[in-house]
Amino acid sequence: MGEKSPLISVCIANYNGEKLLSDCIDSVLDQDVLAAVEIIVHDDASSDASLDLLQTRYPQVKVIASPSNVGFCVSNNRMVDVAAGDYVLLFNNDAALAPCALSALLAEQRRIAGPCVLSLPQYDWDSGALVDRGCLLDPFYNPVPNLDPARRDVGYVIGACLWLERRLWQELDGFPEWMESIGEDLFLCGLARLREVPVRCIDGSRYRHRQGASFGGNRVDGGLRSTYRRRALSERNKTLALLVCTPGWAAWPLLMLHLSLLCAEGALISLLRRDARLWREVYRPVPRTVLGSLDRWKALRRRVQSTTCTTPREWWSAFVWLPRKLSLLWRHGVPEVR
């Protein structure tokens, strides 16, 4: 772990994670891997004692202390910019690796012997239940957890534990900073899949995750719960990922159908919840953002699609056709936003 030329850079975005960081960093320090590893933490202007903890307990960790809160995308971009490893693992501060995790990821990277995006099976911190083995997508780019051990190639792997070559990260331009947080992993993996880069969840190890501890939402506890900000970013960013990444002519009718259904969903849930703020802050801004800056998004789409190597059949192979929101509504009822 202490060699001067790291092969692996573990990048941990932190905001007010004082109570989470020790479990996370200790799990990296305890890795059984025959490779030099560096740990980089970007502190996003935390108001707790995160920086004091890092300075006193983990002097070997490279710390980037941001003077202002810049969000998940910028945090990770900054860390990879200073990373020295050939391979990068983006890792959440509310998660912990199994001891053989880096060894398993490195072995699969070497087996593939080319660009790839990898992750590990995710297990809930408290219950120990399998959360996902990467995610598939529904037609409107909502994530559908993959629980099938026979399926390795997926639509995307979440940014809580995302491995790739630093060179591939640079070729894909990292996380799009206009996304701020939420959906950046979906977008990055979409860009990779368009170039026929495997996006895969591997066997041989795992990680535990306190789902939602760092940004709220992301789990079901007696019902669907989230925050206004999380829902707003999620709906906006998934819509833009749909527009930019969907190959071929299908993107345009799919976008129009999606926006129509999203507005109907927003109106219905806002009425059921008697919550005008939900419509005002989450749903109404999405069509305005997309259609109000359509030239910008069309230019981005042209640039992304110009590098496409995959076929439509390969692209849609990572999708399921039942809308995820319908199954969640059936199982858990109308979501609560706070």
C-alpha positions in Angstrom: 0.0 0.0 0.0 2.9 2.3 0.6 4.8 2.1 -2.7 5.5 5.3 -4.5 4.0 4.4 -7.9 0.4 3.2 -7.3 -1.3 0.9 -9.7 -4.7 1.6 -8.3 -6.2 4.9 -7.1 -9.2 4.6 -4.8 -11.2 7.9 -5.0 -13.6 8.6 -2.2 -16.0 11.6 -2.5 -16.9 12.8 1.0 -19.4 15.3 2.4 -20.1 15.3 6.1 -19.0 11.7 6.3 -17.1 11.9 9.6 -19.0 8.9 11.0 -18.7 6.9 7.8 -15.1 7.4 6.6 -13.3 5.1 9.0 -15.2 2.0 7.9 -14.7 3.0 4.3 -11.0 3.8 4.4 -10.1 0.9 6.7 -11.7 -1.5 4.2 -9.3 -0.1 1.5 -6.3 -0.3 3.8 -7.1 -3.9 4.6 -7.2 -5.0 1.0 -5.3 -8.2 0.1 -4.0 -7.2 -3.3 -0.5 -7.5 -4.9 -0.5 -3.9 -6.1 0.3 -0.5 -4.9 -2.8 1.4 -3.9 -3.3 5.1 -3.2 -6.3 6.6 -1.5 -7.7 10.0 -2.5 -10.5 11.8 -0.6 -12.2 14.9 -1.9 -13.9 16.7 1.0 -16.8 18.7 -0.4 -16.7 21.6 2.1 -17.9 19.4 5.0 -19.2 21.1 8.1 -18.4 18.2 10.4 -14.9 17.1 11.5 -14.1 15.0 8.4 -10.9 16.9 7.6 -9.7 16.6 11.2 -10.3 12.9 11.1 -8.4 12.5 7.9 -5.5 14.6 9.1 -5.1 12.8 12.4 -6.0 9.2 11.7 -5.1 8.8 8.0 -2.1 10.9 7.1 -1.3 8.6 4.2 -4.5 9.6 2.4 -4.2 12.3 -0.2 -6.9 14.9 0.6 -8.4 17.5 -1.7 -10.2 20.0 0.6 -12.8 22.0 -1.5 -13.5 25.5 -0.2 -17.1 25.2 -1.6 -19.6 22.4 -2.1 -19.3 21.4 -5.8 -21.2 18.0 -5.9 -20.4 14.4 -6.7 -19.4 14.9 -10.4 -16.8 17.6 -9.8 -15.5 15.8 -6.8 -14.7 12.7 -8.7 -13.3 14.6 -11.7 -10.9 16.4 -9.4 -9.7 13.2 -7.8 -9.1 11.4 -11.0 -7.3 14.4 -12.4 -4.6 14.0 -9.6 -4.7 10.2 -9.5 -1.5 8.4 -10.3 -2.8 4.8 -10.7 -3.5 3.1 -14.0 -6.8 2.0 -12.6 -9.4 4.0 -10.7 -12.0 2.8 -8.3 -14.7 5.4 -7.5 -16.0 4.5 -4.1 -18.6 5.9 -1.8 -17.8 7.1 1.7 -20.8 5.1 3.0 -19.5 1.8 1.8 -16.9 -0.8 2.6 -15.0 -3.3 0.5 -14.6 -7.0 1.2 -10.8 -7.8 1.7 -10.4 -9.4 -1.7 -12.3 -6.7 -3.7 -9.4 -4.9 -5.4 -7.7 -8.2 -6.2 -10.9 -9.5 -7.9 -11.3 -6.3 -9.9 -7.7 -6.2 -11.0 -7.8 -9.9 -12.0 -10.9 -9.3 -14.2 -9.4 -6.2 -15.7 -6.3 -8.2 -16.7 -8.4 -11.1 -18.0 -10.4 -8.8 -20.3 -7.1 -7.1 -21.3 -8.9 -4.0 -22.7 -11.2 -1.2 -21.7 -14.0 -2.1 -19.4 -16.2 -0.7 -16.6 -16.5 -3.1 -13.6 -18.2 -3.3 -10.3 -19.0 -5.8 -7.5 -22.2 -7.2 -6.1 -23.7 -4.7 -3.7 -25.1 -5.8 -0.3 -27.1 -3.8 2.1 -25.1 -2.7 5.1 -27.7 -3.5 7.8 -29.6 -6.5 6.5 -26.8 -8.1 4.4 -29.3 -8.7 1.6 -28.1 -8.5 -2.0 -29.1 -5.2 -3.5 -27.9 -5.6 -7.0 -25.3 -7.0 -9.4 -25.3 -3.9 -11.5 -28.4 -2.5 -13.1 -30.5 -3.0 -16.2 -32.7 -0.1 -17.5 -36.3 0.3 -18.4 -37.3 2.2 -21.6 -37.2 5.5 -19.7 -33.8 4.9 -18.2 -35.0 4.0 -14.7 -32.6 1.6 -13.1 -33.7 -2.0 -12.6 -31.5 -3.9 -10.1 -30.0 -7.0 -11.6 -30.1 -10.0 -9.2 -29.3 -12.7 -11.7 -25.9 -14.3 -10.9 -25.7 -15.7 -14.5 -25.9 -12.2 -16.0 -22.6 -10.3 -15.9 -23.0 -7.6 -18.6 -25.4 -4.9 -17.4 -26.7 -1.5 -18.4 -24.7 0.3 -15.9 -22.9 0.0 -12.5 -23.5 2.5 -9.8 -20.9 5.1 -8.9 -20.7 3.9 -5.3 -18.3 1.2 -6.6 -17.1 1.8 -10.2 -13.8 0.6 -11.6 -12.2 1.5 -14.9 -8.9 2.4 -16.5 -7.9 6.0 -15.9 -7.2 6.3 -19.6 -10.8 5.2 -20.4 -12.1 7.8 -17.9 -10.2 10.5 -19.8 -11.5 9.3 -23.2 -15.0 9.5 -21.9 -14.4 12.9 -20.3 -15.2 11.8 -16.8 -18.5 12.6 -15.2 -20.5 15.4 -16.9 -20.4 18.3 -14.4 -23.7 19.7 -15.6 -25.3 16.6 -14.0 -24.1 17.7 -10.5 -25.1 14.4 -8.8 -27.4 11.4 -9.7 -27.3 9.6 -13.0 -23.7 10.4 -13.8 -22.8 6.7 -13.5 -25.6 5.8 -15.9 -24.4 8.3 -18.4 -20.7 7.3 -18.2 -21.6 3.6 -18.6 -23.9 4.5 -21.5 -21.0 6.2 -23.3 -18.9 3.2 -22.7 -21.5 0.8 -24.0 -21.9 2.9 -27.1 -18.2 2.2 -27.8 -18.7 -1.6 -27.1 -16.8 -1.4 -23.9 -18.0 -4.1 -21.5 -19.9 -2.9 -18.4 -19.9 -5.7 -16.0 -20.5 -6.9 -12.4 -18.0 -9.6 -11.5 -18.0 -12.5 -9.1 -15.3 -13.2 -6.5 -15.9 -10.4 -4.0 -18.5 -7.8 -2.8 -19.0 -4.5 -1.0 -21.4 -3.4 1.6 -23.3 -0.1 1.3 -25.3 2.1 3.6 -27.7 3.0 0.9 -28.6 6.6 0.8 -26.5 7.6 3.8 -24.5 10.1 1.7 -27.3 11.7 -0.3 -30.7 10.5 1.0 -33.2 8.2 -0.8 -32.1 5.1 -2.7 -33.8 2.6 -0.5 -37.2 1.4 0.6 -38.1 1.5 4.3 -41.8 0.9 4.6 -42.4 2.8 1.4 -40.6 4.9 -1.3 -38.9 8.0 0.2 -36.6 10.6 -1.3 -35.8 14.3 -1.2 -36.9 17.0 -3.6 -33.4 17.7 -4.7 -32.6 14.0 -5.3 -35.8 13.5 -7.3 -35.3 16.6 -9.3 -31.7 15.7 -10.3 -32.8 12.1 -11.0 -35.7 13.0 -13.3 -33.7 15.6 -15.2 -30.5 13.6 -15.6 -32.2 10.4 -16.7 -34.1 12.3 -19.3 -31.0 13.9 -20.7 -29.2 10.5 -20.7 -32.1 9.1 -22.7 -31.8 11.9 -25.2 -28.0 11.8 -25.6 -27.3 8.1 -25.4 -30.2 6.4 -27.2 -28.8 5.4 -30.6 -30.8 6.0 -33.8 -34.1 7.6 -34.6 -35.8 5.9 -31.7 -34.5 8.6 -29.3 -36.9 11.3 -30.5 -40.3 9.5 -30.2 -39.1 7.9 -26.9 -38.2 11.3 -25.6 -41.6 12.8 -26.4 -43.4 9.8 -24.9 -41.2 10.1 -21.8 -41.8 13.8 -21.3 -45.6 13.3 -21.7 -45.7 10.5 -19.2 -43.4 12.4 -16.8 -45.7 15.4 -16.8 -48.7 13.2 -16.2 -46.9 11.4 -13.4 -45.9 14.7 -11.8 -49.4 16.1 -12.0 -51.0 13.0 -10.5 -48.5 12.5 -7.7 -48.6 16.2 -6.8 -52.4 16.0 -6.6 -52.4 12.8 -4.6 -49.8 14.2 -2.2 -51.4 17.7 -2.2 -47.9 19.0 -2.8 -47.4 21.8 -5.3 -43.8 22.0 -4.5 -43.3 18.5 -6.0 -44.6 19.7 -9.4 -42.8 23.0 -9.2 -39.4 21.7 -8.2 -39.2 18.1 -9.6 -41.4 17.7 -12.7 -42.1 21.0 -14.3 -38.4 21.9 -14.8 -37.6 18.8 -16.8 -39.3 19.7 -20.2 -38.1 23.3 -19.7 -34.5 22.2 -19.3 -34.6 19.8 -22.2 -36.6 21.8 -24.8 -35.4 25.2 -23.6 -31.8 24.2 -24.4 -32.5 21.7 -27.1 -29.7 22.9 -29.4 -27.2 22.3 -26.7 -28.4 18.7 -26.0 -28.6 18.0 -29.8 -25.0 19.1 -30.2 -23.9 16.8 -27.3 -25.9 14.0 -28.8 -24.2 14.4 -32.2 -20.8 14.3 -30.5 -21.6 11.2 -28.5 -23.3 9.3 -31.3 -20.4 10.0 -33.6 -18.3 7.5 -31.6 -21.0 4.8 -31.5 -19.8 1.3 -32.5 -22.6 -0.8 -31.0 -25.7 -2.1 -32.8 -29.2 -1.3 -31.6 -29.7 -5.0 -30.6 -26.6 -4.9 -28.4 -27.7 -1.5 -26.9 -31.2 -2.7 -26.0 -30.0 -6.0 -24.7 -29.5 -4.3 -21.3 -33.1 -3.1 -21.1 -36.3 -4.6 -19.7 -39.6 -3.4 -21.1 -41.8 -3.2 -17.9 -41.5 0.4 -16.7 -39.8 0.3 -13.3 -42.0 3.0 -11.8 -45.1 0.8 -12.3 -43.7 -2.1 -10.4 -42.5 0.1 -7.6 -45.9 1.8 -7.4 -47.6 -1.6 -7.2 -45.3 -2.8 -4.5 -44.8 0.3 -2.4 -47.5 2.8 -3.3 -47.1 6.5 -4.1 -43.6 7.8 -3.3 -43.1 10.3 -0.4 -40.8 13.2 -1.1 -39.4 15.4 1.7 
